């Protein structure tokens, strides 16, 4: 399980539909330097009590801190799970 800090949603401008995606600073991930800002793949499961997010890739992230209001981030995570992926605007 990887730790992720300063978790928040950010708009990813892609030119054909901008994605509202979760991101934060990761620790303990073998592919990324400690503290690097990453955007995990789509959330598929969220343990709200323990702040553990599971993504479509099977990765598990322990959310250690939220960069903005926790309640709004958790609400968006749940919405993304129900919708089967991140929102496109």
CORVENBEL-V725112 format. One record per run of one state. SS is the DSSP state (hx for helix, st for strand, lp for the rest). FROM is the first residue (numbers start at 1). TO is the last residue. If there is no record, write none. Layout:
((SS:FROM:TO) (SS:FROM:TO))
//
This chain:
((lp:1:1) (st:2:12) (lp:13:18) (st:19:27) (lp:28:36) (st:37:38) (lp:39:42) (st:43:47) (lp:48:51) (st:52:55) (lp:56:59) (st:60:63) (lp:64:65) (st:66:66) (lp:67:69) (hx:70:83) (lp:84:86) (st:87:88) (lp:89:89))
//
